[in-house]
């Protein structure tokens, strides 16, 4: 067993290796069993389908990196969209409507951070509560009915195509690049990882832990805002509660991609590929005409396997540090 762990530690990130190998295996399987699975049309469909989950997963990565969790992202997804749609319908300028929608997301992110770090409530409980608040707000503001958005500039900004490439895919890539730069190339990103790895050491190092935690939640809420805009552009409707089912997939995409659920390690590129992995599975099973719940079972198995391996590896690393 020691030899096995020694070999596995030679990889930079075990979970990433599993994911990348898994993606290749799954693609090979579906390419052999599903006609035209690798066709340009289906690949574009996969990229479009994964965009919202990927953007949410990138946002969640910032929170997981500091050793916290945010399960309010799915419910929060529709709040800025619904507020934007209502304001546009009332005749407000697009820029003002976008600004108010973004502020609404930031306020919930700020609330999550403040309650978690200053009140001391576990982030799971905090975001469970704000999830209910966000869910209720979106339904109250919209009258619990989808609102059509007919602003051509907005729909063209986040939707349509740019030189044949869907803009939703370009936005996903742009947001991934920005997230990668923040988390991996800035002092703030290093602070996030330090806080998630060891808060006592981070405090002694001079890092403002309260500010860092609050900002992580707010960055997550910014990504939720953009995910909501991408979904709105894709459907042309602001639908209350439309993102409630996506929160688990977003967290799973991040964890599969190499982000530690115990904090200290985050991977933006991993979250991107994790979303791709989950979407490929759903897409392939759909084309094979499997029932929709089949993908839920498979993803559940993947969660258990990945988290088990991750837990064993991190437990082994902690034991090695003590010896």
C-alpha positions as CSV (number, residue, x, y, z in Angstrom):
1,X,0.0,0.0,0.0
2,X,2.8,2.4,0.8
3,X,4.3,1.7,-2.6
4,X,0.9,2.5,-4.3
5,X,0.7,5.9,-2.4
6,X,4.3,6.6,-3.3
7,X,3.6,6.1,-7.0
8,X,0.3,8.1,-6.9
9,X,2.1,11.0,-5.2
10,X,4.4,11.3,-8.3
11,X,1.4,12.9,-10.0
12,X,0.8,16.6,-9.3
13,X,-2.8,16.0,-8.7
14,X,-4.3,12.5,-8.5
15,X,-7.9,13.7,-9.0
16,X,-6.9,15.5,-12.2
17,X,-5.3,12.4,-13.6
18,X,-8.4,10.3,-12.9
19,X,-10.6,13.0,-14.5
20,X,-8.5,13.3,-17.6
21,X,-8.2,9.5,-18.1
22,X,-11.9,9.3,-17.4
23,X,-12.7,11.9,-20.1
24,X,-10.7,9.9,-22.6
25,X,-12.3,6.6,-21.7
26,X,-15.8,8.1,-21.8
27,X,-15.3,9.8,-25.1
28,X,-13.9,6.6,-26.6
29,X,-16.8,4.6,-25.3
30,X,-19.5,7.0,-26.7
31,X,-17.7,7.5,-30.0
32,X,-17.9,3.8,-30.5
33,X,-21.5,3.4,-29.4
34,X,-23.2,6.7,-30.5
35,X,-23.3,7.6,-34.1
36,X,-21.8,11.1,-34.8
37,X,-20.9,11.6,-31.2
38,X,-17.7,13.3,-32.2
39,X,-19.4,15.4,-34.9
40,X,-18.7,19.2,-34.8
41,X,-22.4,19.8,-34.1
42,X,-22.6,17.5,-31.1
43,X,-19.3,18.8,-29.7
44,X,-20.6,22.4,-29.9
45,X,-23.8,21.2,-28.2
46,X,-21.6,19.7,-25.4
47,X,-19.7,23.0,-25.0
48,X,-22.9,25.1,-24.9
49,X,-24.5,22.7,-22.4
50,X,-21.5,22.7,-20.1
51,X,-21.0,26.5,-20.0
52,X,-23.4,27.3,-17.1
53,X,-22.1,24.5,-15.0
54,X,-18.5,25.4,-15.7
55,X,-19.0,29.0,-14.8
56,X,-20.7,28.0,-11.6
57,X,-18.0,25.5,-10.9
58,X,-15.3,28.1,-11.3
59,X,-17.1,30.4,-8.8
60,X,-17.6,27.6,-6.3
61,X,-13.8,26.8,-6.6
62,X,-12.9,30.1,-4.9
63,X,-15.1,29.2,-1.9
64,X,-13.9,25.6,-1.7
65,X,-10.3,26.7,-1.9
66,X,-10.7,28.6,1.5
67,X,-12.2,25.5,3.1
68,X,-15.9,26.6,2.9
69,X,-18.8,25.5,0.7
70,X,-21.6,27.5,-1.1
71,X,-24.8,25.6,-1.9
72,X,-26.7,28.8,-2.6
73,X,-25.3,29.2,-6.1
74,X,-28.1,27.3,-7.8
75,X,-30.9,29.2,-6.1
76,X,-29.0,32.5,-6.6
77,X,-28.6,31.9,-10.3
78,X,-32.1,33.1,-11.2
79,X,-32.2,36.1,-8.9
80,X,-30.1,38.6,-11.0
81,X,-31.8,37.3,-14.2
82,X,-35.3,37.8,-12.7
83,X,-34.5,41.3,-11.4
84,X,-32.9,42.3,-14.7
85,X,-36.0,41.0,-16.6
86,X,-38.4,42.9,-14.3
87,X,-36.5,46.1,-14.6
88,X,-36.2,45.9,-18.4
89,X,-39.9,45.3,-18.6
90,X,-40.5,48.4,-16.4
91,X,-38.4,50.5,-18.8
92,X,-35.1,50.8,-17.0
93,X,-32.0,51.2,-19.1
94,X,-30.0,48.0,-19.7
95,X,-26.9,49.2,-17.9
96,X,-28.8,50.1,-14.8
97,X,-30.7,46.8,-14.9
98,X,-27.5,44.8,-15.2
99,X,-25.9,46.8,-12.4
100,X,-28.7,46.2,-10.0
101,X,-28.8,42.5,-10.9
102,X,-25.0,42.2,-10.2
103,X,-25.4,44.1,-6.9
104,X,-28.2,41.7,-5.8
105,X,-25.8,38.8,-6.4
106,X,-23.0,40.5,-4.6
107,X,-25.2,41.3,-1.6
108,X,-26.0,37.6,-1.1
109,X,-22.4,36.7,-1.6
110,X,-21.4,39.3,1.0
111,X,-24.1,38.0,3.4
112,X,-22.7,34.5,3.0
113,X,-19.2,35.6,3.8
114,X,-20.1,37.8,6.8
115,X,-22.4,35.3,8.5
116,X,-19.8,32.5,7.9
117,X,-16.7,34.3,9.1
118,X,-18.0,36.9,11.6
119,X,-20.9,35.1,13.1
120,X,-19.2,31.7,13.0
121,X,-22.0,29.8,11.4
122,X,-20.8,26.9,9.2
123,X,-20.9,27.9,5.6
124,X,-23.1,24.9,4.7
125,X,-25.8,26.2,7.1
126,X,-25.3,29.8,6.1
127,X,-25.7,29.1,2.4
128,X,-28.5,26.7,2.9
129,X,-30.4,29.6,4.5
130,X,-29.5,32.2,1.8
131,X,-30.4,29.5,-0.8
132,X,-34.0,29.6,0.6
133,X,-34.0,33.4,0.6
134,X,-32.8,33.6,-3.0
135,X,-35.3,30.9,-4.1
136,X,-38.1,32.8,-2.5
137,X,-37.0,36.2,-3.8
138,X,-36.8,35.0,-7.4
139,X,-40.3,33.6,-7.2
140,X,-41.8,36.7,-5.5
141,X,-40.2,39.1,-7.9
142,X,-41.2,37.2,-10.9
143,X,-44.7,36.2,-9.7
144,X,-43.4,32.6,-10.0
145,X,-43.6,32.8,-13.8
146,X,-41.0,32.9,-16.5
147,X,-40.3,36.4,-17.9
148,X,-39.5,36.9,-21.5
149,X,-36.4,39.1,-22.2
150,X,-36.5,40.8,-25.6
151,X,-33.5,43.1,-25.4
152,X,-31.6,42.3,-28.5
153,X,-28.4,43.9,-27.3
154,X,-28.3,41.8,-24.2
155,X,-29.2,38.6,-25.9
156,X,-26.6,39.2,-28.6
157,X,-24.0,40.1,-25.9
158,X,-24.2,36.8,-24.1
159,X,-25.7,34.7,-26.9
160,X,-25.6,34.3,-30.7
161,X,-22.2,33.6,-32.4
162,X,-18.9,35.3,-33.0
163,X,-17.3,34.2,-36.2
164,X,-19.2,30.9,-36.0
165,X,-18.3,30.3,-32.3
166,X,-21.2,30.5,-29.8
167,X,-20.6,33.5,-27.5
168,X,-21.7,31.4,-24.5
169,X,-18.6,29.3,-25.1
170,X,-16.4,32.3,-25.5
171,X,-17.7,33.8,-22.2
172,X,-17.0,30.5,-20.4
173,X,-13.4,30.6,-21.7
174,X,-12.9,34.2,-20.8
175,X,-14.3,33.8,-17.3
176,X,-12.1,30.7,-16.9
177,X,-9.0,32.7,-17.9
178,X,-9.9,35.5,-15.5
179,X,-10.5,33.0,-12.7
180,X,-7.2,31.2,-13.4
181,X,-5.3,34.5,-13.2
182,X,-6.9,35.5,-9.9
183,X,-6.5,32.2,-8.2
184,X,-3.1,31.1,-9.6
185,X,-1.3,34.3,-10.5
186,X,-2.1,36.9,-7.8
187,X,-1.2,37.4,-4.2
188,X,-4.9,37.3,-3.4
189,X,-5.2,33.8,-4.9
190,X,-2.2,32.6,-2.9
191,X,-3.9,34.0,0.2
192,X,-7.0,32.0,-0.6
193,X,-5.0,28.8,-0.7
194,X,-3.1,29.7,2.4
195,X,-6.3,30.4,4.3
196,X,-7.8,27.1,3.2
197,X,-4.7,25.2,4.0
198,X,-4.1,26.5,7.5
199,X,-5.9,29.5,9.0
200,X,-3.7,29.8,12.0
201,X,-0.6,30.0,9.8
202,X,-2.4,32.4,7.4
203,X,-3.2,34.7,10.4
204,X,0.5,34.6,11.6
205,X,1.6,35.4,8.0
206,X,-0.5,38.6,8.2
207,X,-3.4,37.6,6.0
208,X,-6.7,39.3,6.7
209,X,-8.8,36.1,7.0
210,X,-12.2,37.8,7.4
211,X,-11.7,39.9,4.3
212,X,-10.3,37.0,2.3
213,X,-13.3,34.8,3.1
214,X,-15.9,37.5,2.4
215,X,-14.2,38.3,-1.0
216,X,-14.1,34.6,-1.9
217,X,-17.9,34.4,-1.5
218,X,-18.4,37.6,-3.4
219,X,-16.3,36.4,-6.3
220,X,-18.4,33.3,-6.3
221,X,-21.5,35.4,-6.6
222,X,-20.1,37.3,-9.5
223,X,-19.6,34.1,-11.4
224,X,-23.2,33.1,-10.4
225,X,-24.3,36.4,-12.0
226,X,-22.6,35.6,-15.3
227,X,-23.9,32.0,-15.3
228,X,-27.4,33.5,-15.0
229,X,-26.7,35.8,-17.9
230,X,-25.5,33.0,-20.0
231,X,-28.6,30.9,-19.2
232,X,-30.8,33.9,-19.9
233,X,-29.2,34.5,-23.3
234,X,-29.6,30.8,-24.1
235,X,-33.3,30.6,-23.3
236,X,-34.5,34.3,-23.7
237,X,-36.4,33.8,-20.5
238,X,-35.7,34.6,-16.8
239,X,-37.1,31.6,-15.0
240,X,-37.4,31.6,-11.2
241,X,-35.6,28.6,-9.7
242,X,-34.0,27.4,-13.0
243,X,-30.6,26.9,-11.5
244,X,-31.6,25.0,-8.3
245,X,-30.6,21.6,-9.8
246,X,-27.2,22.8,-10.9
247,X,-25.5,23.4,-7.6
248,X,-24.5,19.8,-7.0
249,X,-23.0,19.5,-10.5
250,X,-21.1,22.7,-10.1
251,X,-19.5,21.5,-6.8
252,X,-18.8,18.1,-8.3
253,X,-17.2,19.6,-11.4
254,X,-14.8,21.6,-9.2
255,X,-14.0,18.7,-6.9
256,X,-13.5,16.2,-9.8
257,X,-11.2,18.8,-11.3
258,X,-8.8,18.8,-8.4
259,X,-10.2,21.2,-5.8
260,X,-9.9,19.9,-2.3
261,X,-13.1,19.8,-0.3
262,X,-11.0,20.4,2.8
263,X,-9.5,23.6,1.4
264,X,-6.0,24.8,0.4
265,X,-6.1,23.5,-3.2
266,X,-8.2,24.9,-6.1
267,X,-8.1,24.3,-9.8
268,X,-9.9,26.6,-12.3
269,X,-8.8,24.5,-15.3
270,X,-9.9,21.4,-13.4
271,X,-13.3,22.9,-12.8
272,X,-13.6,23.5,-16.6
273,X,-12.7,20.0,-17.5
274,X,-14.8,18.6,-14.6
275,X,-17.9,20.3,-16.2
276,X,-16.9,18.9,-19.5
277,X,-16.6,15.4,-18.1
278,X,-20.1,15.6,-16.5
279,X,-21.7,17.0,-19.6
280,X,-20.1,14.4,-21.9
281,X,-21.7,11.7,-19.7
282,X,-25.1,13.3,-19.8
283,X,-24.9,14.0,-23.5
284,X,-23.8,10.4,-24.4
285,X,-26.5,8.8,-22.2
286,X,-29.1,11.1,-23.7
287,X,-28.1,10.1,-27.2
288,X,-28.2,6.4,-26.2
289,X,-31.8,7.1,-25.0
290,X,-31.1,6.2,-21.4
291,X,-33.6,7.6,-18.9
292,X,-32.5,11.0,-17.4
293,X,-32.1,9.5,-13.9
294,X,-29.3,7.2,-15.3
295,X,-26.8,10.1,-15.4
296,X,-27.7,11.0,-11.8
297,X,-26.8,7.5,-10.7
298,X,-23.5,7.5,-12.6
299,X,-22.6,11.0,-11.4
300,X,-23.4,9.9,-7.8
301,X,-21.0,6.9,-8.2
302,X,-18.3,9.2,-9.6
303,X,-18.8,11.5,-6.6
304,X,-18.3,8.6,-4.1
305,X,-15.2,7.3,-5.9
306,X,-13.5,10.6,-6.4
307,X,-14.2,11.8,-2.8
308,X,-13.1,8.5,-1.4
309,X,-9.8,8.6,-3.3
310,X,-9.4,12.2,-2.4
311,X,-10.0,11.6,1.3
312,X,-7.6,8.7,1.4
313,X,-4.9,10.7,-0.3
314,X,-5.3,13.7,2.0
315,X,-5.5,11.5,5.0
316,X,-2.2,9.9,3.9
317,X,-0.6,13.3,3.4
318,X,-1.6,14.4,6.9
319,X,-0.1,11.3,8.4
320,X,3.1,11.9,6.5
321,X,3.3,15.5,7.8
322,X,3.0,14.2,11.4
323,X,5.8,11.7,11.0
